[in-house]
Amino acid sequence: MRQILALALAVLATLASSIENPSEAQHAKPNIVIIYADDMGYGDLAIQNPNSKIPTPHLDQMAREGMRFSDAHSSSGICSPSRYALLTGTYHWRRQHDIVDSFGKPFFADGDVSVADVLRSNGYATAAIGKWHLGWNWELKGEPSAEITSGSKTIKVIGPDDIDWSKAIKGGPADRGFDYYFGDGTINFPPYAWVKNDKVVEAPTELMTYDNIGFETKEGHWEFRPGPRVKGWNPYEVLPTLTDKAVSYINEQTADQPFFLYFALPSPHAPIIPNDEFDGKSKAGAYGDFMVQTDWVAGQVLQALEKKGLEENTIVIFTADNGPEAYAWPRAMEYGHFSMGEFRGLKRDVWEGGHHVPFIVKWPGQIPAGKVSDELISQIDIMATLASLTGSAIPAQAAPDSYDFSRVWKGQHQKTPVREALVHNTYKTIWGIRKGDFLYINDSTGGHRKIPADFAELKGYTDFDTPALLFNMKNDSGQMQNLYSSDPEKAKELAELLERYRASQSTAK
């Protein structure tokens, strides 16, 4: 009896202590850092590609110290939709399919709830640093007034005099739950200027055209859209500046205030512009070197957390917004490095290579080290999982497609998969759905562009002539054997499930 009484008193003392010392209770909430790469393929992470020509020592070490998911997916095969889905726990196709273009309206709608909103409501400081690409409500003075020549045509574009740069910019990160933002918006879209919170740091005074960039890429094309830029704007300074800002933000944090940092990199997306100190660090050309720099950036963040004494109480997530760009095909032919890994297709595709992405989570002492999970997981699931791990409440109707993977992250045994199924989609025309080992695609192809003949010959790819496709992904990760005709019942089952998911308001349990 005395033992029971002593135990009860000890519990009461602990509860009283946490009430009297709110900072200690607050400290129990883990910090959260999401590092989001851009156009990085599954095969660009060396630890999961035995034939990689690109060293990624920092991310490999993170995987050894945490959990790596071998069957992880972005919501879309392109940028803006995947970012929206990650931040809201919502399939992108519930809102739209395309990216937000230069000066485009926000992907978000009023009333959308982000993971930053949820965490901030639970006492977190929240920050977004880097690429936004989810739009702002830019106020134009009138119609675009600048003119540039494109081929034989003269076109109108937004120029530096078309916007009052002193005004606050609505609809961006500051209105989506983030206390702090610093970034360039999107490296290859105007305005080419730094934005801090809701204002540009320096007003653009020049017009960037297709032929006055002033620098050379180290591989591929600039892919810049014309528009306003700050005088002397140097694209090679973007990634180093963002890295410094992320490290500085971590260094400013204290152990008694939980924080959430969403660090969205512009790399290794084109323009492929590794800084000089990374030249030649890979055996996969300039892209490989840019990927080495991307890994180094992740390492800087991890080292900052360790030096600040925050590593033990911080969840770090590393993933990417979609598969690699089309430069991956000639890269594979020239260097023997397959950015898409063993998967078919690239960015934009519903083929597996378009959305099957790297995904690592680390939390010392909470997430088991060195574990590889083959659970089917989506970036959409980050919101529900983080809410569960932090004791944060998700409002009703928010995160309708997000599943709670907290038990999986903590290494607890699951009798059944967390997810029933996962929809794969980029544009309006082609849709896929994965359930268990099987993947159904409602078209004769999963590609939004044709695979080059030399690469198709190298891999042994052939076209399919059935109205839809069915693959066993456990046995056929390269999507070579179409089972649509041999297993019509499974194809019918998944086709009906896809339509049910598309028509539903919510897919999460």
C-alpha positions as CSV (number, residue, x, y, z in Angstrom):
1,M,0.0,0.0,0.0
2,R,2.8,2.3,0.9
3,Q,4.4,1.6,-2.5
4,I,1.2,2.5,-4.3
5,L,0.8,5.7,-2.3
6,A,4.5,6.7,-3.0
7,L,4.0,6.1,-6.7
8,A,0.8,8.2,-6.7
9,L,2.6,11.0,-4.9
10,A,5.5,10.9,-7.3
11,V,3.1,11.2,-10.3
12,L,1.4,14.1,-8.7
13,A,4.7,15.8,-8.0
14,T,5.7,15.4,-11.6
15,L,2.5,16.9,-12.8
16,A,2.8,19.8,-10.4
17,S,6.3,20.4,-11.5
18,S,5.3,20.6,-15.1
19,I,2.6,23.0,-14.3
20,E,4.9,25.2,-12.2
21,N,7.6,25.1,-14.9
22,P,5.8,25.5,-18.2
23,S,9.1,25.9,-20.0
24,E,10.0,22.3,-19.1
25,A,6.6,21.0,-20.4
26,Q,7.1,23.1,-23.5
27,H,10.6,21.7,-24.0
28,A,9.1,18.2,-24.3
29,K,7.7,19.2,-27.6
30,P,10.2,18.2,-30.3
31,N,11.5,20.8,-32.7
32,I,10.8,20.0,-36.3
33,V,12.9,20.7,-39.4
34,I,11.8,19.7,-42.9
35,I,14.5,19.9,-45.6
36,Y,12.8,19.8,-49.0
37,A,14.9,19.2,-52.1
38,D,13.8,20.2,-55.6
39,D,13.8,17.7,-58.5
40,M,15.9,15.2,-56.7
41,G,15.5,11.6,-57.8
42,Y,15.2,8.5,-55.7
43,G,18.5,7.3,-57.2
44,D,20.4,10.5,-56.2
45,L,20.6,9.4,-52.6
46,A,23.7,7.2,-52.6
47,I,22.6,4.9,-49.7
48,Q,19.7,3.6,-51.8
49,N,21.5,3.4,-55.1
50,P,24.4,0.9,-55.2
51,N,25.6,2.2,-58.6
52,S,25.4,5.9,-57.7
53,K,28.0,8.2,-59.1
54,I,27.2,10.9,-56.6
55,P,28.4,10.9,-53.0
56,T,25.8,12.0,-50.4
57,P,27.7,11.4,-47.1
58,H,25.5,13.7,-44.9
59,L,22.2,12.3,-46.0
60,D,23.6,8.7,-45.9
61,Q,24.6,9.4,-42.3
62,M,21.2,10.8,-41.5
63,A,19.6,7.6,-42.9
64,R,21.9,5.5,-40.7
65,E,20.9,7.5,-37.7
66,G,17.2,7.5,-38.5
67,M,14.6,5.7,-40.7
68,R,14.6,5.6,-44.4
69,F,11.4,4.9,-46.4
70,S,11.8,2.9,-49.6
71,D,8.3,3.4,-50.8
72,A,7.7,7.2,-50.3
73,H,5.9,9.5,-52.7
74,S,5.1,13.1,-53.4
75,S,1.5,14.1,-54.2
76,S,2.4,15.3,-57.7
77,G,5.1,14.9,-60.3
78,I,5.7,18.7,-60.3
79,C,6.5,21.4,-57.8
80,S,3.7,23.6,-56.5
81,P,1.1,20.9,-56.1
82,S,3.5,18.7,-54.0
83,R,4.4,21.6,-51.8
84,Y,0.7,22.4,-51.1
85,A,0.0,18.8,-50.4
86,L,2.9,18.5,-47.9
87,L,1.9,21.6,-46.1
88,T,-1.8,20.9,-45.9
89,G,-2.2,17.1,-45.8
90,T,-4.4,17.4,-48.8
91,Y,-4.1,15.8,-52.3
92,H,-3.2,18.6,-54.7
93,W,-5.8,17.6,-57.2
94,R,-8.5,18.6,-54.8
95,R,-7.4,22.2,-55.6
96,Q,-5.5,22.2,-59.0
97,H,-2.9,20.4,-61.0
98,D,-0.6,23.0,-62.4
99,I,2.3,25.0,-60.9
100,V,1.9,28.6,-59.9
101,D,3.4,30.6,-62.7
102,S,5.3,33.9,-62.4
103,F,3.2,36.4,-60.3
104,G,0.5,33.7,-60.1
105,K,-2.3,33.7,-57.5
106,P,-1.8,31.5,-54.4
107,F,-2.4,27.8,-54.5
108,F,-3.9,28.2,-51.0
109,A,-7.5,29.3,-50.6
110,D,-8.7,31.3,-47.6
111,G,-9.5,28.9,-44.8
112,D,-6.9,26.3,-45.8
113,V,-5.0,25.1,-42.7
114,S,-1.3,24.4,-43.0
115,V,1.0,22.3,-40.8
116,A,2.5,25.7,-39.7
117,D,-0.9,26.8,-38.5
118,V,-1.4,23.7,-36.5
119,L,2.0,23.8,-34.9
120,R,1.9,27.6,-34.2
121,S,-1.5,27.0,-32.4
122,N,0.4,24.6,-30.1
123,G,3.1,27.1,-29.2
124,Y,5.6,26.6,-31.9
125,A,7.7,29.4,-33.5
126,T,7.4,28.8,-37.3
127,A,9.7,29.7,-40.2
128,A,9.9,29.1,-43.9
129,I,13.2,29.7,-45.7
130,G,13.9,29.1,-49.4
131,K,11.7,28.3,-52.3
132,W,8.0,29.1,-51.8
133,H,6.4,28.6,-55.3
134,L,2.9,28.7,-53.9
135,G,2.0,32.2,-55.0
136,W,1.4,35.6,-53.5
137,N,-1.4,38.2,-54.2
138,W,0.7,40.6,-56.2
139,E,-0.9,44.0,-56.8
140,L,-0.1,45.3,-60.3
141,K,-0.5,49.0,-61.1
142,G,-2.1,48.1,-64.4
143,E,-1.4,45.9,-67.4
144,P,2.2,44.6,-67.9
145,S,4.3,47.3,-69.6
146,A,7.7,45.7,-70.3
147,E,8.4,44.3,-73.7
148,I,10.8,41.5,-74.7
149,T,11.5,39.7,-77.9
150,S,10.9,35.9,-77.9
151,G,11.8,34.5,-81.3
152,S,10.0,36.5,-83.9
153,K,7.4,37.9,-81.4
154,T,7.4,40.8,-79.0
155,I,5.6,40.0,-75.8
156,K,4.5,42.0,-72.8
157,V,5.8,41.0,-69.4
158,I,5.6,42.5,-65.9
159,G,8.4,45.0,-65.5
160,P,10.1,46.6,-62.5
161,D,7.8,49.7,-62.8
162,D,4.5,47.7,-62.7
163,I,4.5,47.0,-59.0
164,D,4.8,49.2,-55.9
165,W,7.5,47.3,-54.2
166,S,7.1,49.2,-50.9
167,K,3.7,47.5,-50.3
168,A,3.3,44.3,-48.2
169,I,2.7,41.2,-50.3
170,K,-0.4,39.3,-49.2
171,G,-1.1,35.6,-49.5
172,G,2.4,34.3,-49.0
173,P,4.0,32.4,-46.1
174,A,3.2,35.1,-43.6
175,D,-0.5,34.4,-44.2
176,R,0.0,30.6,-44.1
177,G,1.1,30.1,-40.5
178,F,4.7,31.2,-40.7
179,D,6.1,33.8,-38.3
180,Y,9.1,34.3,-40.5
181,Y,10.0,33.9,-44.1
182,F,13.1,34.5,-46.1
183,G,13.7,33.5,-49.7
184,D,13.7,34.3,-53.3
185,G,10.3,32.7,-54.0
186,T,11.4,30.6,-56.9
187,I,14.9,30.7,-58.4
188,N,13.9,30.7,-62.0
189,F,10.8,32.9,-61.7
190,P,10.6,36.6,-61.2
191,P,10.9,38.8,-59.2
192,Y,14.6,38.1,-58.9
193,A,14.8,39.6,-55.4
194,W,14.9,38.5,-51.8
195,V,11.6,38.5,-49.9
196,K,11.6,38.8,-46.1
197,N,8.3,38.1,-44.4
198,D,5.9,40.0,-46.7
199,K,8.1,42.6,-48.4
200,V,11.0,42.6,-50.9
201,V,14.3,43.4,-49.2
202,E,15.4,45.6,-52.2
203,A,13.2,46.8,-55.0
204,P,13.9,45.4,-58.5
205,T,15.0,48.0,-60.9
206,E,16.1,45.9,-64.0
207,L,14.3,43.6,-66.4
208,M,15.8,40.2,-66.8
209,T,15.3,38.8,-70.4
210,Y,16.3,35.6,-72.0
211,D,19.7,36.9,-73.0
212,N,21.0,39.2,-70.3
213,I,21.4,36.9,-67.3
214,G,25.1,37.6,-67.1
215,F,26.2,34.2,-66.0
216,E,26.6,30.7,-67.5
217,T,25.1,27.5,-66.2
218,K,27.3,24.5,-65.7
219,E,24.8,22.1,-67.3
220,G,21.5,22.5,-69.1
221,H,19.6,25.7,-69.6
222,W,18.7,28.6,-67.3
223,E,15.0,28.1,-67.6
224,F,14.4,31.6,-66.3
225,R,11.2,33.4,-67.0
226,P,11.6,37.1,-67.9
227,G,10.7,39.7,-65.3
228,P,12.0,42.3,-62.7
229,R,15.3,41.7,-60.9
230,V,17.5,43.5,-58.4
231,K,20.5,45.1,-59.9
232,G,23.5,42.7,-59.8
233,W,21.3,39.7,-59.0
234,N,23.6,36.6,-58.9
235,P,21.9,33.2,-59.1
236,Y,25.0,31.5,-57.8
237,E,24.5,33.3,-54.4
238,V,21.0,32.0,-53.9
239,L,21.7,28.5,-52.3
240,P,24.6,29.7,-50.1
241,T,22.5,32.7,-48.8
242,L,19.6,30.4,-48.0
243,T,21.9,28.0,-46.2
244,D,23.3,30.8,-44.1
245,K,19.8,32.0,-43.2
246,A,18.7,28.5,-42.2
247,V,21.8,28.0,-40.0
248,S,21.4,31.4,-38.5
249,Y,17.7,30.7,-37.7
250,I,18.7,27.5,-35.8
251,N,21.4,29.3,-34.0
252,E,18.9,31.9,-32.7
253,Q,16.6,29.2,-31.2
254,T,16.5,28.3,-27.5
255,A,15.7,25.0,-25.8
256,D,12.6,26.4,-24.1
257,Q,10.8,27.4,-27.3
258,P,9.9,24.7,-29.8
259,F,10.2,25.6,-33.4
260,F,9.3,24.4,-36.9
261,L,11.6,25.2,-39.8
262,Y,10.4,24.4,-43.4
263,F,13.7,24.7,-45.4
264,A,12.8,24.4,-49.1
265,L,15.9,24.2,-51.3
266,P,16.2,25.4,-54.9
267,S,18.5,22.5,-55.7
268,P,19.2,20.3,-57.5
269,H,16.5,21.9,-59.8
270,A,17.7,23.7,-62.9
271,P,19.5,26.0,-63.4
272,I,22.3,23.6,-62.5
273,I,24.7,26.0,-60.9
274,P,26.9,24.3,-58.2
275,N,29.3,26.7,-56.6
276,D,32.9,26.4,-57.7
277,E,34.1,24.5,-54.6
278,F,31.8,21.6,-55.5
279,D,33.0,21.3,-59.2
280,G,34.3,17.8,-59.9
281,K,33.0,16.3,-56.6
282,S,30.9,13.7,-58.3
283,K,31.2,11.4,-61.3
284,A,27.9,12.6,-62.8
285,G,28.7,16.0,-64.3
286,A,27.6,19.3,-63.0
287,Y,24.3,18.0,-61.8
288,G,26.1,15.4,-59.7
289,D,28.2,18.2,-58.2
290,F,25.0,20.3,-57.5
291,M,23.6,17.2,-55.7
292,V,26.8,17.0,-53.7
293,Q,26.2,20.6,-52.7
294,T,22.6,19.8,-51.8
295,D,23.9,17.1,-49.5
296,W,26.4,19.5,-48.0
297,V,23.6,22.0,-47.3
298,A,21.6,19.3,-45.4
299,G,24.8,18.6,-43.5
300,Q,25.1,22.2,-42.5
301,V,21.6,22.1,-41.0
302,L,22.3,18.9,-39.1
303,Q,25.6,20.2,-37.8
304,A,23.9,23.4,-36.7
305,L,21.4,21.5,-34.7
306,E,24.1,19.4,-33.1
307,K,26.3,22.4,-32.2
308,K,23.3,24.2,-30.7
309,G,22.5,21.3,-28.5
310,L,19.1,20.8,-30.2
311,E,19.7,17.5,-32.1
312,E,18.3,15.2,-29.4
313,N,15.0,17.0,-29.3
314,T,14.5,17.7,-33.0
315,I,12.6,15.7,-35.7
316,V,14.4,16.2,-39.0
317,I,12.6,15.1,-42.3
318,F,14.4,15.1,-45.6
319,T,12.5,14.5,-48.9
320,A,12.0,16.0,-52.4
321,D,9.1,17.5,-54.2
322,N,9.1,15.1,-57.3
323,G,11.4,13.0,-59.4
324,P,14.3,14.3,-61.5
325,E,14.1,16.5,-64.6
326,A,14.6,15.3,-68.2
327,Y,18.3,16.0,-68.0
328,A,18.4,12.6,-66.1
329,W,18.1,10.7,-69.4
330,P,21.3,11.9,-71.1
331,R,23.0,11.9,-67.7
332,A,22.3,8.1,-67.4
333,M,23.6,7.5,-70.9
334,E,26.8,9.6,-70.4
335,Y,27.7,8.9,-66.8
336,G,25.9,5.7,-65.9
337,H,24.1,7.5,-63.0
338,F,20.3,6.8,-62.9
339,S,18.7,9.7,-60.9
340,M,15.4,7.9,-61.1
341,G,16.9,4.7,-59.6
342,E,15.3,1.5,-60.9
343,F,12.0,3.3,-61.7
344,R,10.4,4.2,-65.0
345,G,9.8,7.8,-65.9
346,L,10.8,11.2,-64.5
347,K,9.3,14.5,-63.2
348,R,5.7,15.1,-64.4
349,D,5.1,11.4,-65.0
350,V,2.6,9.1,-63.3
351,W,5.2,6.5,-64.0
352,E,6.9,5.7,-60.7
353,G,10.0,7.8,-61.3
354,G,7.9,11.0,-61.3
355,H,6.8,10.8,-57.7
356,H,8.8,8.0,-55.9
357,V,11.1,10.2,-53.8
358,P,13.8,10.0,-51.1
359,F,12.3,10.2,-47.6
360,I,14.3,10.1,-44.3
361,V,13.2,10.9,-40.8
362,K,15.5,11.3,-37.8
363,W,14.7,11.8,-34.1
364,P,17.4,10.4,-31.7
365,G,16.1,8.0,-29.1
366,Q,12.5,8.1,-30.6
367,I,12.9,7.0,-34.2
368,P,15.0,3.8,-34.4
369,A,18.4,4.2,-36.1
370,G,19.3,2.4,-39.3
371,K,15.8,1.1,-40.0
372,V,14.4,0.9,-43.6
373,S,10.6,0.8,-43.8
374,D,8.8,-0.5,-46.9
375,E,5.5,1.1,-45.7
376,L,3.7,3.0,-48.5
377,I,3.9,6.6,-47.3
378,S,3.1,10.0,-48.8
379,Q,4.3,13.5,-48.0
380,I,0.6,14.2,-47.4
381,D,1.0,12.1,-44.2
382,I,3.6,14.4,-42.6
383,M,0.9,16.7,-41.3
384,A,-1.1,14.1,-39.3
385,T,2.1,12.4,-38.1
386,L,3.6,15.6,-36.8
387,A,0.3,16.6,-35.1
388,S,0.3,13.2,-33.4
389,L,3.9,13.4,-32.3
390,T,3.6,16.9,-30.9
391,G,0.1,16.6,-29.4
392,S,-1.2,19.3,-31.8
393,A,-4.9,19.5,-32.8
394,I,-5.9,19.4,-36.4
395,P,-9.1,21.4,-37.0
396,A,-12.1,19.5,-38.5
397,Q,-12.0,19.3,-42.3
398,A,-8.3,20.0,-42.4
399,A,-5.7,17.5,-43.7
400,P,-8.4,15.2,-45.2
401,D,-5.9,12.8,-46.8
402,S,-3.2,12.7,-44.2
403,Y,-2.6,9.4,-42.3
404,D,-0.8,9.2,-38.9
405,F,2.4,7.3,-39.2
406,S,3.7,8.1,-35.7
407,R,3.7,4.4,-34.7
408,V,5.7,3.5,-37.8
409,W,8.2,6.3,-37.3
410,K,8.7,5.0,-33.7
411,G,9.4,1.5,-34.9
412,Q,6.2,0.0,-33.5
413,H,5.0,-3.1,-35.2
414,Q,2.0,-2.7,-37.5
415,K,-0.2,-5.7,-38.3
416,T,-1.7,-4.0,-41.3
417,P,-0.5,-1.1,-43.5
418,V,-1.4,2.4,-42.3
419,R,-2.6,3.4,-45.7
420,E,-5.3,1.6,-47.6
421,A,-4.2,3.2,-50.9
422,L,-2.5,6.2,-52.5
423,V,-3.5,8.1,-55.6
424,H,-0.8,9.0,-58.1
425,N,-1.4,12.1,-60.3
426,T,0.2,15.1,-62.0
427,Y,-2.1,16.6,-64.6
428,K,-5.8,16.1,-65.3
429,T,-5.5,13.3,-67.8
430,I,-3.6,10.4,-66.2
431,W,-4.3,8.9,-62.8
432,G,-2.9,6.0,-60.9
433,I,-3.7,4.3,-57.6
434,R,-1.5,2.0,-55.5
435,K,-3.0,-0.6,-53.1
436,G,-0.7,-3.2,-51.6
437,D,1.7,-4.5,-54.2
438,F,-0.5,-3.5,-57.1
439,L,-0.6,-0.2,-59.1
440,Y,-3.3,0.7,-61.6
441,I,-3.0,3.5,-64.2
442,N,-6.1,4.6,-66.1
443,D,-4.2,5.1,-69.4
444,S,-2.0,3.1,-71.8
445,T,1.0,5.1,-70.5
446,G,2.1,6.7,-67.3
447,G,4.2,9.3,-69.1
448,H,3.4,12.9,-70.0
449,R,6.2,12.8,-72.6
450,K,7.9,10.0,-74.5
451,I,11.0,8.4,-73.2
452,P,13.9,8.9,-75.6
453,A,14.5,6.0,-77.9
454,D,18.1,5.4,-76.9
455,F,17.2,5.3,-73.2
456,A,14.2,3.1,-73.9
457,E,16.4,0.7,-75.8
458,L,18.9,0.7,-73.0
459,K,16.3,-0.2,-70.4
460,G,14.2,-2.5,-72.6
461,Y,11.1,-0.4,-72.4
462,T,8.2,-1.1,-74.8
463,D,4.9,0.7,-75.3
464,F,1.7,-0.9,-74.0
465,D,-1.5,-1.2,-76.1
466,T,-4.1,-1.8,-73.3
467,P,-6.6,0.9,-72.3
468,A,-5.2,0.9,-68.8
469,L,-2.2,-0.6,-67.0
470,L,-1.6,-2.9,-64.0
471,F,1.7,-3.7,-62.3
472,N,2.9,-5.7,-59.3
473,M,5.3,-3.2,-57.9
474,K,6.8,-5.7,-55.5
475,N,8.0,-7.9,-58.3
476,D,8.3,-5.3,-61.1
477,S,9.5,-1.9,-59.8
478,G,10.5,-0.9,-63.3
479,Q,7.0,-1.3,-64.6
480,M,7.9,-3.7,-67.4
481,Q,5.2,-6.4,-67.1
482,N,1.6,-5.1,-67.7
483,L,-0.9,-7.4,-66.0
484,Y,-4.0,-5.6,-67.2
485,S,-5.1,-8.4,-69.5
486,S,-4.0,-11.3,-67.3
487,D,-5.7,-10.0,-64.1
488,P,-8.8,-8.1,-65.1
489,E,-10.5,-8.5,-61.7
490,K,-7.7,-6.7,-59.9
491,A,-7.7,-4.0,-62.6
492,K,-11.4,-3.5,-62.2
493,E,-11.1,-3.5,-58.4
494,L,-8.5,-0.7,-58.5
495,A,-10.3,1.3,-61.2
496,E,-13.4,1.4,-59.0
497,L,-11.3,2.3,-55.9
498,L,-9.6,5.2,-57.8
499,E,-13.0,6.6,-58.7
500,R,-14.2,6.3,-55.1
501,Y,-11.1,8.2,-53.9
502,R,-11.5,10.9,-56.5
503,A,-15.1,11.4,-55.5
504,S,-14.6,11.3,-51.8
505,Q,-14.2,14.4,-49.5
506,S,-11.6,12.5,-47.4
507,T,-9.4,9.4,-47.7
508,A,-7.7,9.3,-44.4
509,K,-9.0,7.0,-41.7
